[in-house]
Amino acid sequence: MCRLMFERLSQEWSAQASGAEPGSDQEAEEILADHLLCLITRDYLELLRLVLIRKDAGDTVESSIEMDVEEEQKPTANSSETEQMGTLGISAIQDEELCQSILLFVYSAMSWNDSLTSIRSAFLAGILLPQIMEKHLLPEAAAQLFTAILKGLSVHGQYEAVKNPLIMRGLQHYEMMRPKFESVETVLRDLPDANGSEIDLFLKRYICKNPNVKSPTEKKKKEAFKKLVAGVISKPVGQMFRREVHIKNLPKLYKPTKLKPSVIDTATSSEDLALVSLFAN
């Protein structure tokens, strides 16, 4: 079922992104189809959350539905750090075909044109990452997962509510994957406007750090990673084609006038100067 849902929803999102019209030219039907697509995708992500995450005693479906608005208003909350994968989720990840279908869906959904879907997918990716790192993950697969997060930033980067969770998830993946897979660093170096010296500095300071040196704060680490991936983060439409003005040398507003030489300095003798200074006092 997971593979079927991924293939069907992926086709629908691709058609929506390309502007294809499934069966009708009427605008009302297009809006309804888009709305239904968002609802089905969110419901399926909620199903995956219930399957993967360990359920507490007070956790109910009704409470999770009431938290939909809170998820959009609290994008920086590290919810995935407190959640743990349950027994059912671990069993699902152990199945190779089922694990592949879940990963394809979760990481592909980050770049679909729905902000809440992207936020929920980033949350689930944080739950899945520690488990898949224990499996035999190929370098190509690690690079593909990291690329999926960057693709989400290229689609939703102009929205702060979505950008922050994706940056946090990208940082988490880079921290955990880079020591094992150099292909992740290759993806980072191939980004637009990538600076090799800054990547080397980030690697030295935050990944291969000296244990005797005090660990940097998470805020500094996040800001440094955000600077590295700034080339793929999309901008609001109003800022996309804004031309930056650089003025190197501004003209002086006040130009001091040269003092004219005094008549006393040019036309008087030393004796006259003595008399002038005497009467000046």
C-alpha positions in Angstrom: 0.0 0.0 0.0 2.9 2.4 0.8 4.4 2.1 -2.6 0.9 2.5 -4.3 0.2 5.6 -2.2 3.6 7.1 -3.0 3.3 6.5 -6.8 -0.3 7.8 -7.0 0.3 10.9 -4.9 3.6 11.6 -6.5 1.9 11.6 -10.0 -0.8 13.9 -8.7 1.7 16.4 -7.2 3.8 16.3 -10.4 0.7 17.1 -12.5 -0.2 19.9 -10.1 3.2 21.4 -10.3 3.3 21.3 -14.1 -0.1 22.9 -14.4 -1.6 19.8 -16.0 -5.4 19.5 -15.7 -6.5 15.9 -15.0 -9.9 16.0 -16.5 -11.6 19.4 -16.5 -10.9 22.9 -17.6 -13.1 24.5 -14.9 -11.2 26.5 -12.3 -13.5 25.4 -9.5 -12.8 21.7 -10.1 -9.0 22.5 -10.1 -9.2 24.2 -6.8 -11.2 21.3 -5.3 -8.8 18.7 -6.7 -5.8 20.6 -5.2 -7.6 20.8 -1.8 -8.4 17.1 -1.8 -4.8 16.3 -2.8 -3.5 18.2 0.2 -6.0 16.6 2.5 -5.2 13.0 1.4 -1.4 13.7 1.6 -1.7 15.1 5.1 -3.9 12.2 6.2 -1.4 9.7 4.9 1.5 11.4 6.6 -0.6 11.3 9.8 -1.1 7.6 9.3 2.7 7.1 8.9 3.3 9.1 12.1 0.9 6.8 14.0 2.7 3.8 12.6 6.2 4.9 13.2 6.1 6.9 16.5 5.5 5.4 19.9 2.1 6.4 21.1 1.8 7.8 24.6 -1.2 7.2 26.8 -2.7 10.7 26.2 -2.0 10.8 22.5 -5.1 10.5 20.4 -6.1 11.2 16.8 -8.3 14.1 17.9 -5.4 15.8 19.8 -3.2 15.5 16.7 -5.8 17.1 14.5 -6.1 20.0 17.0 -2.3 20.5 16.7 -2.4 21.2 13.0 -2.5 24.9 13.4 0.1 24.8 16.2 2.5 23.0 13.9 2.5 25.9 11.5 2.9 28.5 14.2 5.8 26.6 16.0 8.1 25.7 13.2 11.3 25.8 15.3 10.2 23.3 17.9 12.5 20.3 18.1 9.6 17.8 18.4 11.5 15.0 16.7 14.1 15.1 19.4 11.6 14.1 22.1 9.6 11.6 20.0 10.8 8.0 19.7 10.1 5.3 17.1 7.8 2.6 18.4 7.9 -1.2 18.0 5.6 -1.1 15.0 7.8 1.5 13.4 11.0 -0.4 13.9 9.4 -3.5 12.4 8.3 -1.5 9.4 11.8 -0.1 8.9 13.3 -3.6 9.1 11.3 -4.6 6.0 13.4 -3.5 3.0 10.6 -2.8 0.5 8.4 -1.1 3.1 11.3 1.1 4.3 12.1 2.2 0.8 8.5 3.2 0.1 8.3 5.2 3.3 11.5 7.0 2.7 10.6 7.9 -0.8 7.3 9.3 0.3 8.6 11.3 3.3 11.5 12.8 1.6 9.7 13.6 -1.7 6.9 15.3 0.2 9.2 17.9 1.5 9.3 19.6 -2.0 5.5 19.2 -2.7 3.6 22.4 -3.0 2.0 22.3 0.5 3.7 24.0 3.5 2.1 21.8 6.2 3.0 18.6 4.3 6.6 19.8 4.1 6.7 20.6 7.8 5.3 17.2 8.7 7.7 15.4 6.4 10.6 17.1 7.9 9.4 16.0 11.3 9.1 12.4 10.2 12.6 12.5 8.6 14.1 13.4 11.9 12.5 10.3 13.4 13.6 8.0 10.6 17.2 9.2 10.3 18.7 7.5 13.4 17.1 4.2 12.4 18.2 4.3 8.7 21.8 5.2 9.8 21.9 1.8 11.6 21.1 0.1 8.3 23.4 -0.5 5.4 22.9 2.8 3.6 24.6 3.3 0.3 26.5 6.6 -0.4 24.1 7.3 -3.3 21.1 6.9 -1.1 22.6 9.2 1.5 23.2 11.9 -1.1 19.7 11.5 -2.5 18.1 12.0 1.0 20.2 15.1 1.6 19.3 16.4 -1.8 15.6 16.0 -1.1 15.9 18.3 1.9 17.7 20.9 -0.2 15.0 20.6 -2.9 12.4 21.4 -0.2 14.4 24.5 0.6 14.4 25.6 -3.0 10.5 25.3 -3.1 9.6 26.5 0.4 12.6 28.6 1.4 10.7 31.9 1.1 8.4 30.9 4.0 10.0 31.2 7.5 7.6 28.6 8.9 8.9 25.9 6.5 12.4 27.1 6.1 13.5 26.7 9.7 12.4 23.0 10.1 14.1 22.1 6.8 17.3 23.9 7.7 17.4 22.1 11.0 16.7 18.8 9.3 19.4 19.4 6.7 21.9 20.2 9.5 21.0 17.0 11.3 21.5 14.9 8.2 24.8 16.5 7.4 26.1 16.0 10.9 25.1 12.4 11.0 25.9 11.4 7.4 29.1 13.4 6.7 31.5 11.2 8.8 30.4 8.1 6.9 29.5 9.4 3.5 31.6 11.9 1.6 28.9 12.0 -1.1 26.9 14.3 1.2 29.7 16.9 1.1 29.9 16.5 -2.6 26.3 17.6 -2.9 27.0 20.6 -0.7 30.0 21.7 -2.8 27.9 21.4 -6.0 25.4 23.9 -4.7 25.1 27.4 -6.4 27.4 29.9 -4.9 29.1 27.3 -2.8 32.3 28.4 -1.1 34.8 25.6 -0.6 36.8 27.4 2.1 33.6 28.0 4.2 32.6 24.4 3.8 36.1 23.3 5.0 35.8 25.7 8.0 32.3 24.4 8.9 33.6 20.8 8.7 36.5 21.6 10.9 34.6 23.6 13.4 31.3 21.7 13.7 31.7 18.2 12.4 35.3 17.1 13.0 35.6 19.3 16.1 38.3 19.0 18.8 36.8 17.4 21.9 39.0 19.7 24.1 37.4 22.7 22.6 34.0 24.0 23.9 31.2 22.9 21.6 29.5 25.8 19.7 25.8 26.6 20.4 23.1 25.2 18.2 22.2 28.7 17.0 25.7 29.4 15.7 25.7 26.0 14.0 22.4 26.6 12.4 23.3 30.0 11.1 26.6 28.7 9.7 24.8 25.9 7.8 22.1 28.3 6.6 24.9 30.4 5.1 26.3 27.3 3.3 23.0 26.4 1.6 21.9 30.0 1.0 22.3 29.5 -2.8 19.3 27.1 -3.0 17.0 28.8 -0.5 14.2 30.4 -2.6 13.3 34.0 -2.0 10.0 35.9 -2.0 8.8 37.0 -5.4 9.4 40.7 -4.5 13.1 40.0 -3.8 13.9 37.6 -6.6 14.9 40.2 -9.2 15.9 43.0 -6.9 19.1 44.6 -8.0 21.5 45.4 -5.3 23.1 48.8 -5.4 26.7 49.1 -4.6 28.1 52.7 -4.3 31.8 52.6 -3.5 32.7 56.3 -3.2 30.0 58.8 -2.2 30.7 62.5 -3.0 31.3 64.7 0.0 28.4 66.7 1.1 30.6 69.5 2.5 33.7 70.7 0.8 35.9 72.9 3.1 37.1 76.1 1.5 40.7 77.1 1.4 41.7 79.9 3.8 43.1 82.9 2.0 46.5 84.0 3.2 46.4 86.9 5.6 47.5 90.3 4.6 49.6 90.5 7.7 51.5 87.4 6.7 52.3 88.6 3.2 52.7 92.4 3.3 54.1 93.2 6.8 57.5 93.0 8.2 58.6 91.5 11.5 58.5 94.9 13.2 55.0 95.6 12.1 53.9 92.2 13.3 55.2 93.0 16.8 53.2 96.2 16.9 50.1 94.4 15.6 50.4 91.7 18.3 50.9 94.4 21.0 47.7 96.3 20.1 45.8 93.0 19.6 46.1 92.2 23.2 
